[in-house]
């Protein structure tokens, strides 16, 4: 099929282009700079410069491409600084998930494109009660922490708009497997502590597996929401020491909740103490997707313990790997 891939030079897009080409698809990939355009060309896709927040430009690009499928993988996390305010870090991404998604969906309707797949997020999404692992049918958190209200609203907006249009929203876990994953530096410097008992669960997904899930979604298109995560959501008290060990770093520090709340903010406290993981059962069942890296326990060792700084996907240059979609 002819595929219009928005964000083709990003952490997922740069891994997705080769997989789509290997599956026999024709890929038109968008970019926002000369350097990223060259990267898209090198990967084998047809590059198109595009600002997703400009509706006329989006309309013209989609109509000119005449695709069978639109894939929205755009985020604004390049060179982002992760700090106390989740919303400040994700401000550009939130605009892409709201206004940008609206622009793409409007262009898709005009171009008669019925298949639309978008990047969503499983992190900070599910209600913080009941079981520690949630499916797509479980309730979302209705009381987000104060510094993540706008980001949560943008995630919900994307999911609702895409599904209402008959599309697929893929809720990714925390990304890893890039040459400069966002967690690598802070964990090496012992800047990510275990807060309290560290009982909050996270779900991870290797970048190559995240891209492979999109290929499966194209092949077995089914409207709806899908968690794209590995097989083993795990508590912070387990995954963080494992990541530190794989990186050859010292074990993480332990800090009490009250101190972490003062120093790191409420989002960090929630992630370590209350956060829920996500189940991938639906994606495996309905999309036929199985991760090559089924658990972070093995994945961290395979990726980081050998030579994390040189890890990169086939047929690409240096790629930035954000710690979160």
VOLUM-806700 format. One record per residue (C-alpha): x, y negated, z negated; residue number from 1. Coordinates in steps of 0.05 Angstrom, whole numbers. Layout:
residues N
<u = X; v = Y; w = Z; lovex = NUM> $
...
***
This chain:
residues 325
<u = 0; v = 0; w = 0; lovex = 1> $
<u = 19; v = -73; w = 6; lovex = 2> $
<u = 33; v = -100; w = -63; lovex = 3> $
<u = 38; v = -172; w = -87; lovex = 4> $
<u = 82; v = -169; w = -149; lovex = 5> $
<u = 83; v = -232; w = -192; lovex = 6> $
<u = 146; v = -236; w = -235; lovex = 7> $
<u = 187; v = -189; w = -191; lovex = 8> $
<u = 254; v = -212; w = -219; lovex = 9> $
<u = 237; v = -203; w = -293; lovex = 10> $
<u = 251; v = -148; w = -342; lovex = 11> $
<u = 194; v = -104; w = -317; lovex = 12> $
<u = 190; v = -130; w = -246; lovex = 13> $
<u = 262; v = -116; w = -230; lovex = 14> $
<u = 253; v = -44; w = -250; lovex = 15> $
<u = 185; v = -39; w = -218; lovex = 16> $
<u = 206; v = -61; w = -148; lovex = 17> $
<u = 252; v = -1; w = -136; lovex = 18> $
<u = 200; v = 48; w = -163; lovex = 19> $
<u = 145; v = 19; w = -119; lovex = 20> $
<u = 191; v = 22; w = -58; lovex = 21> $
<u = 210; v = 94; w = -74; lovex = 22> $
<u = 135; v = 110; w = -77; lovex = 23> $
<u = 128; v = 84; w = -6; lovex = 24> $
<u = 96; v = 16; w = -20; lovex = 25> $
<u = 111; v = -50; w = 14; lovex = 26> $
<u = 127; v = -103; w = -39; lovex = 27> $
<u = 122; v = -178; w = -36; lovex = 28> $
<u = 155; v = -204; w = -100; lovex = 29> $
<u = 148; v = -274; w = -129; lovex = 30> $
<u = 204; v = -314; w = -161; lovex = 31> $
<u = 215; v = -384; w = -190; lovex = 32> $
<u = 288; v = -400; w = -173; lovex = 33> $
<u = 339; v = -389; w = -118; lovex = 34> $
<u = 377; v = -340; w = -161; lovex = 35> $
<u = 316; v = -298; w = -179; lovex = 36> $
<u = 294; v = -301; w = -106; lovex = 37> $
<u = 361; v = -270; w = -85; lovex = 38> $
<u = 352; v = -217; w = -138; lovex = 39> $
<u = 283; v = -199; w = -110; lovex = 40> $
<u = 313; v = -194; w = -40; lovex = 41> $
<u = 370; v = -151; w = -65; lovex = 42> $
<u = 321; v = -104; w = -98; lovex = 43> $
<u = 288; v = -94; w = -30; lovex = 44> $
<u = 224; v = -135; w = -36; lovex = 45> $
<u = 202; v = -194; w = 6; lovex = 46> $
<u = 214; v = -256; w = -38; lovex = 47> $
<u = 162; v = -311; w = -45; lovex = 48> $
<u = 173; v = -373; w = -88; lovex = 49> $
<u = 112; v = -385; w = -132; lovex = 50> $
<u = 90; v = -427; w = -191; lovex = 51> $
<u = 32; v = -387; w = -221; lovex = 52> $
<u = 4; v = -449; w = -254; lovex = 53> $
<u = -8; v = -483; w = -188; lovex = 54> $
<u = -75; v = -457; w = -162; lovex = 55> $
<u = -67; v = -481; w = -90; lovex = 56> $
<u = 2; v = -449; w = -85; lovex = 57> $
<u = -25; v = -383; w = -114; lovex = 58> $
<u = -84; v = -383; w = -66; lovex = 59> $
<u = -39; v = -396; w = -6; lovex = 60> $
<u = 12; v = -343; w = -26; lovex = 61> $
<u = -40; v = -289; w = -38; lovex = 62> $
<u = -79; v = -303; w = 26; lovex = 63> $
<u = -15; v = -303; w = 66; lovex = 64> $
<u = 9; v = -237; w = 35; lovex = 65> $
<u = -59; v = -203; w = 45; lovex = 66> $
<u = -43; v = -149; w = -7; lovex = 67> $
<u = -80; v = -86; w = -26; lovex = 68> $
<u = -58; v = -94; w = -99; lovex = 69> $
<u = -38; v = -153; w = -143; lovex = 70> $
<u = 7; v = -138; w = -202; lovex = 71> $
<u = 16; v = -193; w = -254; lovex = 72> $
<u = 81; v = -183; w = -293; lovex = 73> $
<u = 99; v = -256; w = -305; lovex = 74> $
<u = 121; v = -281; w = -373; lovex = 75> $
<u = 159; v = -343; w = -397; lovex = 76> $
<u = 208; v = -309; w = -444; lovex = 77> $
<u = 273; v = -321; w = -406; lovex = 78> $
<u = 322; v = -354; w = -455; lovex = 79> $
<u = 267; v = -357; w = -508; lovex = 80> $
<u = 287; v = -366; w = -580; lovex = 81> $
<u = 250; v = -321; w = -628; lovex = 82> $
<u = 238; v = -356; w = -694; lovex = 83> $
<u = 185; v = -369; w = -747; lovex = 84> $
<u = 131; v = -392; w = -697; lovex = 85> $
<u = 105; v = -337; w = -652; lovex = 86> $
<u = 63; v = -388; w = -615; lovex = 87> $
<u = 121; v = -435; w = -601; lovex = 88> $
<u = 162; v = -378; w = -571; lovex = 89> $
<u = 104; v = -354; w = -528; lovex = 90> $
<u = 76; v = -422; w = -506; lovex = 91> $
<u = 95; v = -414; w = -433; lovex = 92> $
<u = 75; v = -341; w = -432; lovex = 93> $
<u = 7; v = -360; w = -461; lovex = 94> $
<u = -4; v = -409; w = -404; lovex = 95> $
<u = 14; v = -354; w = -353; lovex = 96> $
<u = -34; v = -306; w = -388; lovex = 97> $
<u = -92; v = -356; w = -386; lovex = 98> $
<u = -88; v = -408; w = -330; lovex = 99> $
<u = -41; v = -365; w = -289; lovex = 100> $
<u = -86; v = -304; w = -294; lovex = 101> $
<u = -146; v = -347; w = -274; lovex = 102> $
<u = -109; v = -372; w = -212; lovex = 103> $
<u = -89; v = -301; w = -191; lovex = 104> $
<u = -159; v = -273; w = -202; lovex = 105> $
<u = -191; v = -330; w = -162; lovex = 106> $
<u = -142; v = -317; w = -105; lovex = 107> $
<u = -155; v = -243; w = -109; lovex = 108> $
<u = -230; v = -254; w = -102; lovex = 109> $
<u = -221; v = -298; w = -42; lovex = 110> $
<u = -173; v = -250; w = -9; lovex = 111> $
<u = -218; v = -190; w = -23; lovex = 112> $
<u = -166; v = -155; w = -67; lovex = 113> $
<u = -202; v = -108; w = -114; lovex = 114> $
<u = -141; v = -77; w = -148; lovex = 115> $
<u = -110; v = -121; w = -201; lovex = 116> $
<u = -60; v = -97; w = -254; lovex = 117> $
<u = -35; v = -143; w = -309; lovex = 118> $
<u = 17; v = -141; w = -364; lovex = 119> $
<u = -14; v = -145; w = -433; lovex = 120> $
<u = 12; v = -130; w = -503; lovex = 121> $
<u = 0; v = -79; w = -558; lovex = 122> $
<u = 39; v = -118; w = -610; lovex = 123> $
<u = 1; v = -159; w = -662; lovex = 124> $
<u = -65; v = -136; w = -633; lovex = 125> $
<u = -101; v = -83; w = -674; lovex = 126> $
<u = -138; v = -91; w = -739; lovex = 127> $
<u = -94; v = -83; w = -800; lovex = 128> $
<u = -138; v = -31; w = -835; lovex = 129> $
<u = -152; v = 42; w = -829; lovex = 130> $
<u = -102; v = 88; w = -795; lovex = 131> $
<u = -32; v = 66; w = -775; lovex = 132> $
<u = -39; v = 85; w = -701; lovex = 133> $
<u = -94; v = 54; w = -658; lovex = 134> $
<u = -127; v = 72; w = -592; lovex = 135> $
<u = -155; v = 23; w = -541; lovex = 136> $
<u = -224; v = 34; w = -571; lovex = 137> $
<u = -204; v = 11; w = -640; lovex = 138> $
<u = -221; v = -60; w = -663; lovex = 139> $
<u = -173; v = -117; w = -652; lovex = 140> $
<u = -148; v = -160; w = -709; lovex = 141> $
<u = -197; v = -217; w = -720; lovex = 142> $
<u = -153; v = -253; w = -771; lovex = 143> $
<u = -86; v = -266; w = -737; lovex = 144> $
<u = -31; v = -300; w = -776; lovex = 145> $
<u = -30; v = -375; w = -770; lovex = 146> $
<u = 32; v = -380; w = -725; lovex = 147> $
<u = 4; v = -330; w = -675; lovex = 148> $
<u = -67; v = -354; w = -664; lovex = 149> $
<u = -56; v = -383; w = -595; lovex = 150> $
<u = -16; v = -323; w = -572; lovex = 151> $
<u = -68; v = -274; w = -596; lovex = 152> $
<u = -123; v = -314; w = -561; lovex = 153> $
<u = -83; v = -313; w = -496; lovex = 154> $
<u = -73; v = -238; w = -500; lovex = 155> $
<u = -148; v = -228; w = -512; lovex = 156> $
<u = -165; v = -276; w = -455; lovex = 157> $
<u = -122; v = -238; w = -405; lovex = 158> $
<u = -151; v = -170; w = -426; lovex = 159> $
<u = -223; v = -195; w = -421; lovex = 160> $
<u = -214; v = -232; w = -356; lovex = 161> $
<u = -177; v = -176; w = -321; lovex = 162> $
<u = -224; v = -121; w = -343; lovex = 163> $
<u = -286; v = -163; w = -326; lovex = 164> $
<u = -258; v = -170; w = -255; lovex = 165> $
<u = -250; v = -94; w = -250; lovex = 166> $
<u = -176; v = -95; w = -264; lovex = 167> $
<u = -127; v = -59; w = -310; lovex = 168> $
<u = -93; v = -90; w = -370; lovex = 169> $
<u = -31; v = -52; w = -392; lovex = 170> $
<u = -15; v = -64; w = -465; lovex = 171> $
<u = 60; v = -53; w = -472; lovex = 172> $
<u = 97; v = -38; w = -535; lovex = 173> $
<u = 163; v = -70; w = -555; lovex = 174> $
<u = 211; v = -66; w = -496; lovex = 175> $
<u = 281; v = -37; w = -500; lovex = 176> $
<u = 332; v = -11; w = -451; lovex = 177> $
<u = 357; v = -77; w = -423; lovex = 178> $
<u = 428; v = -103; w = -423; lovex = 179> $
<u = 410; v = -159; w = -470; lovex = 180> $
<u = 349; v = -136; w = -509; lovex = 181> $
<u = 324; v = -189; w = -557; lovex = 182> $
<u = 333; v = -145; w = -619; lovex = 183> $
<u = 405; v = -124; w = -605; lovex = 184> $
<u = 441; v = -187; w = -628; lovex = 185> $
<u = 400; v = -200; w = -691; lovex = 186> $
<u = 404; v = -127; w = -713; lovex = 187> $
<u = 479; v = -126; w = -703; lovex = 188> $
<u = 484; v = -189; w = -746; lovex = 189> $
<u = 437; v = -159; w = -800; lovex = 190> $
<u = 388; v = -215; w = -787; lovex = 191> $
<u = 328; v = -168; w = -784; lovex = 192> $
<u = 313; v = -141; w = -854; lovex = 193> $
<u = 265; v = -89; w = -878; lovex = 194> $
<u = 212; v = -128; w = -915; lovex = 195> $
<u = 179; v = -97; w = -975; lovex = 196> $
<u = 170; v = -23; w = -965; lovex = 197> $
<u = 175; v = -30; w = -889; lovex = 198> $
<u = 111; v = 9; w = -878; lovex = 199> $
<u = 87; v = -31; w = -817; lovex = 200> $
<u = 86; v = 10; w = -753; lovex = 201> $
<u = 112; v = -12; w = -685; lovex = 202> $
<u = 106; v = 21; w = -617; lovex = 203> $
<u = 164; v = 18; w = -568; lovex = 204> $
<u = 170; v = 31; w = -493; lovex = 205> $
<u = 232; v = 36; w = -451; lovex = 206> $
<u = 232; v = -14; w = -394; lovex = 207> $
<u = 238; v = 41; w = -341; lovex = 208> $
<u = 178; v = 77; w = -371; lovex = 209> $
<u = 138; v = 12; w = -373; lovex = 210> $
<u = 152; v = 3; w = -298; lovex = 211> $
<u = 135; v = 76; w = -284; lovex = 212> $
<u = 67; v = 67; w = -317; lovex = 213> $
<u = 50; v = 12; w = -267; lovex = 214> $
<u = 67; v = 59; w = -209; lovex = 215> $
<u = 20; v = 110; w = -239; lovex = 216> $
<u = -33; v = 56; w = -248; lovex = 217> $
<u = -29; v = 39; w = -174; lovex = 218> $
<u = -35; v = 113; w = -155; lovex = 219> $
<u = -92; v = 129; w = -204; lovex = 220> $
<u = -127; v = 62; w = -208; lovex = 221> $
<u = -178; v = 59; w = -264; lovex = 222> $
<u = -205; v = -7; w = -291; lovex = 223> $
<u = -196; v = -17; w = -365; lovex = 224> $
<u = -145; v = -26; w = -420; lovex = 225> $
<u = -86; v = 22; w = -430; lovex = 226> $
<u = -33; v = 25; w = -484; lovex = 227> $
<u = 35; v = 35; w = -452; lovex = 228> $
<u = 78; v = 59; w = -509; lovex = 229> $
<u = 121; v = 119; w = -526; lovex = 230> $
<u = 96; v = 180; w = -563; lovex = 231> $
<u = 118; v = 160; w = -633; lovex = 232> $
<u = 96; v = 96; w = -667; lovex = 233> $
<u = 141; v = 89; w = -728; lovex = 234> $
<u = 148; v = 49; w = -792; lovex = 235> $
<u = 200; v = -6; w = -795; lovex = 236> $
<u = 236; v = 30; w = -852; lovex = 237> $
<u = 252; v = 85; w = -801; lovex = 238> $
<u = 261; v = 52; w = -733; lovex = 239> $
<u = 303; v = -7; w = -757; lovex = 240> $
<u = 358; v = 35; w = -790; lovex = 241> $
<u = 358; v = 81; w = -729; lovex = 242> $
<u = 368; v = 22; w = -683; lovex = 243> $
<u = 424; v = -6; w = -726; lovex = 244> $
<u = 459; v = 61; w = -727; lovex = 245> $
<u = 453; v = 68; w = -651; lovex = 246> $
<u = 484; v = -1; w = -643; lovex = 247> $
<u = 540; v = 15; w = -691; lovex = 248> $
<u = 516; v = -39; w = -739; lovex = 249> $
<u = 512; v = -39; w = -814; lovex = 250> $
<u = 446; v = -16; w = -844; lovex = 251> $
<u = 392; v = -70; w = -848; lovex = 252> $
<u = 382; v = -110; w = -911; lovex = 253> $
<u = 321; v = -103; w = -955; lovex = 254> $
<u = 284; v = -165; w = -978; lovex = 255> $
<u = 220; v = -175; w = -1019; lovex = 256> $
<u = 157; v = -198; w = -986; lovex = 257> $
<u = 155; v = -265; w = -1022; lovex = 258> $
<u = 225; v = -284; w = -999; lovex = 259> $
<u = 212; v = -261; w = -927; lovex = 260> $
<u = 149; v = -303; w = -925; lovex = 261> $
<u = 189; v = -364; w = -943; lovex = 262> $
<u = 248; v = -351; w = -897; lovex = 263> $
<u = 219; v = -315; w = -837; lovex = 264> $
<u = 145; v = -331; w = -836; lovex = 265> $
<u = 81; v = -292; w = -839; lovex = 266> $
<u = 89; v = -257; w = -772; lovex = 267> $
<u = 153; v = -223; w = -794; lovex = 268> $
<u = 120; v = -201; w = -859; lovex = 269> $
<u = 60; v = -172; w = -822; lovex = 270> $
<u = 105; v = -135; w = -773; lovex = 271> $
<u = 144; v = -102; w = -829; lovex = 272> $
<u = 87; v = -87; w = -877; lovex = 273> $
<u = 19; v = -83; w = -843; lovex = 274> $
<u = 27; v = -77; w = -768; lovex = 275> $
<u = -7; v = -20; w = -732; lovex = 276> $
<u = 22; v = 22; w = -677; lovex = 277> $
<u = -13; v = 44; w = -613; lovex = 278> $
<u = -30; v = 111; w = -582; lovex = 279> $
<u = -12; v = 128; w = -510; lovex = 280> $
<u = -61; v = 186; w = -504; lovex = 281> $
<u = -108; v = 150; w = -456; lovex = 282> $
<u = -52; v = 129; w = -408; lovex = 283> $
<u = -23; v = 200; w = -408; lovex = 284> $
<u = -92; v = 230; w = -397; lovex = 285> $
<u = -121; v = 183; w = -345; lovex = 286> $
<u = -60; v = 157; w = -309; lovex = 287> $
<u = -18; v = 221; w = -311; lovex = 288> $
<u = 40; v = 180; w = -341; lovex = 289> $
<u = 91; v = 213; w = -386; lovex = 290> $
<u = 149; v = 171; w = -413; lovex = 291> $
<u = 220; v = 194; w = -397; lovex = 292> $
<u = 239; v = 168; w = -465; lovex = 293> $
<u = 184; v = 199; w = -508; lovex = 294> $
<u = 209; v = 171; w = -574; lovex = 295> $
<u = 252; v = 113; w = -596; lovex = 296> $
<u = 290; v = 162; w = -641; lovex = 297> $
<u = 323; v = 193; w = -580; lovex = 298> $
<u = 317; v = 132; w = -536; lovex = 299> $
<u = 357; v = 85; w = -580; lovex = 300> $
<u = 415; v = 135; w = -582; lovex = 301> $
<u = 413; v = 149; w = -507; lovex = 302> $
<u = 411; v = 75; w = -488; lovex = 303> $
<u = 452; v = 40; w = -541; lovex = 304> $
<u = 501; v = 90; w = -571; lovex = 305> $
<u = 538; v = 101; w = -505; lovex = 306> $
<u = 547; v = 31; w = -477; lovex = 307> $
<u = 487; v = -15; w = -488; lovex = 308> $
<u = 519; v = -76; w = -454; lovex = 309> $
<u = 528; v = -40; w = -388; lovex = 310> $
<u = 459; v = -8; w = -385; lovex = 311> $
<u = 420; v = -33; w = -325; lovex = 312> $
<u = 367; v = -6; w = -276; lovex = 313> $
<u = 387; v = 21; w = -208; lovex = 314> $
<u = 395; v = -27; w = -150; lovex = 315> $
<u = 395; v = -90; w = -192; lovex = 316> $
<u = 441; v = -141; w = -223; lovex = 317> $
<u = 443; v = -167; w = -294; lovex = 318> $
<u = 372; v = -167; w = -321; lovex = 319> $
<u = 346; v = -202; w = -383; lovex = 320> $
<u = 307; v = -155; w = -428; lovex = 321> $
<u = 261; v = -190; w = -477; lovex = 322> $
<u = 244; v = -156; w = -541; lovex = 323> $
<u = 170; v = -165; w = -530; lovex = 324> $
<u = 123; v = -170; w = -472; lovex = 325> $
***
